[in-house]
């Protein structure tokens, strides 16, 4: 008999979820702020493009993602990085936003994901312990953490990160400098994810691979 078949069901679930972020997303709940009657919802794994994006996220270390409302790009990336920190040792992940309150909100989302996993699939005893404080979500047993930072190149140069996620990158006043300060992360084997609504500027150049070219006529990136 296969050793995997001898494991209790909850341990099979744990092994599956630890090894595959898409399986993790199947037990994630999100919060929909514009739906007062039913704000807590399962992550929409029925949407095929989210499965496709998850596999790209696993494969690629540098992602620049134009987003629009209701696409769940913020939620999926927050959740994927929760998976990364929750099931891997020594991860240090930075969530960057234009202002401090924005980065704190991203970490709050991460804490919401960690606190609201489907306990019918993964029991509370099997979920790594975590501590949520202002702007930080820690997994002390794994020495992993997700931390929120306001935009600023100097903020990121001070530390070594396993991954950096930047929200609304196109609207940061120092978008290019912040990107440059983040590059040692990816060059060292880490991950960099840039998310933003459509806007001209440096992120548009990243999307179209034109960072070495002079400004041209604005191109919509959505």
N, C-alpha and C positions, 0 to 999 in steps of 0.2 A: 504493500500500500504506500502511496506517495506520502511523504512526510507532511506536506501542506494539507492533505486531506485529514490528517490526524489532529490538526490544530482546532481549538474551539472556534466557533464562528466569529467572535469578536476579535480574536487574534488574526484570523484570515483577513478581516476587514482592515485591521491596522496595517498589516503588511501591504495590502493592496493600495491603501491611501498613502502610505509613506513613500511608495515607489512611483506613484502616478498622480500628478497634480489635478488631472481631469477627474479622477475618482474622488479627490478631496473636494472639488467644486460641487460634486453631487450631494455633499452633506452640508454645504454652506447656505446660510440665510443672509439676505440683505435687507436693508431698510429703505423703503420708498417714501421720501418726505412729502411727496405731493399726493399721496393716497391716505387720507386720514382714517378711512374705514378698515383698510387692510395694509398697514405699512410694512409688516414683516412678511417677506416673501422668500421662497426658495430661489436659489440662484437658477437662472433660466437655462439649464443644460440642454433644453430641447432646441436651442438656437444653434444651428450648425456652424455659423461663422465664429462662435465663441470656442467651439472645439478646435476649429482650424487655428484660431489665434493662440490657444493654449499650446498647441504643438510647435508653433513658430516661436513662442516665448521660451519653450524648453530648448530649442535648437540655437537660436540667435542670441548673442550677448549684447548687441546694440540694436535697439528698436526705437524708431521715431514714428509715433502713431497719431495721425489726425483723427479727431473724434467729433461726434455730434451728440446732441442730447438723446438720452434714452438708449444709447448703444451699450451701456454697461462697461465701458472701457475703464473707468475709474474703479468700479467695484471688482472687476475681474483681476486687474493688476494688484490692487490691495490684497485680494484674497490669495493670489498666487504667491505674493511675498510673505503672507502669513504662513502658507504651507512651507515655504523655504525656511523660515525662521523656526517654525514649530517642529520640524522633523530633521533638521540638520544642525550639526554642532558648530559653534563658533561663527555664526552668521552675524554680521553687522550691516544693517540695511538703513539707508537714509531716504526719508520721504521729504521732498523739497517743494515748497510752495512760495508764492510771491511774498506773503506775510506770515508771521508766526502763527496767527490764529488759523490760517489755512493748513499749515503743516500739522498743527495740533488736531485739527478735524480729521485729517487723513489717518493719523494714528488712532483716533477714536473709532474710525471705521474698522481698522485692523482689530482693535480690541473687541468690537461688536462681533466680528466674524469669529474670533477665537472663543468668545463666550456663548455663541449661539449655534454651535455645530449640532447636527442631528445625533442626539444621544442614543437613539434606537439603533444606529449603525456603529457608532464609536462611543463606548461608554465613558463616563466622566473619569473613571480610574485610568483609562488608557490615553487620555488627552494630556499632553505635557502641561505642567503647571506654568502659569503666567502671572505677571504682575503689571498692571496698567497704572501709570502715573501720568502727569501732564507731559504730553509730548514724547512719551516713551512706553513701549510695550516690551517687556523682558520675559525671556524663557530661561530662568536661572539654572535649571538643571542641565541645559544645553549650552549655557553661556552664549546665547543668541539674543539679539534685540533688534527692534525697529524703532528708529528715532526720527523725530520731526525737526526740520530746519527751515528757517526763512531763506529766501534766495540770497546769494552772495558768494562769489568765488572763494573768498577767504574762509567761509564756513566749511567748505568741502576740502580745502587744502590741508586743514589741520589734522585730518583723520584718514585712516585707511578703511575703506568700506568693501563689503562683499558685493553690494548692489546699491544703485541709486535710482530712485524714481522721481521724476520731475513732473509736477502737474501744471497745466496751462503754461507750458514753456514759452510759447509765442508771446506771452504778455509780460514776461519778466524784463525789467529794465536792463539787466546785465546778462541776457540770455547767452550771448556768445562766450563771455568770460566764464560763466558758470559751467558751460559745456566743456570748455578747455580745462577747467579745474577738475572736472569729473573723469577725464580720459585715462588717468593712471588706474582708475578702477577697472575699466574694461581691458586695458593693456596688461593688467596683472591677472586676468582671467575672470574678473567680476562681470556684472551685468549693469547696463544703463538703459533705462526706459524713459523716453520723453513722450508726454501726452499733451495735447492741446486742441482747443477749438481752432477753427480756421482764422488765420490772420497773416498778413504779409510780414516779412522780416527774416530773422536768422533761422527760425525753425522751418520756414518754407524752403530755405536753401538746403537744409538738412534733408527734407523730404525728397527734394528733386536732385540731391547730390550736386549742389552748385555752390558749396561754401567757399570755393576758391575763385568764384566769378563775381564781377561787379553786379550791383543791383540792376535788375531788368524790370520790365513791366510786371506789375503784381499778378501773381497766379493764385487762384483759389485752391487751397489744399484739402478742402472737404469733398 
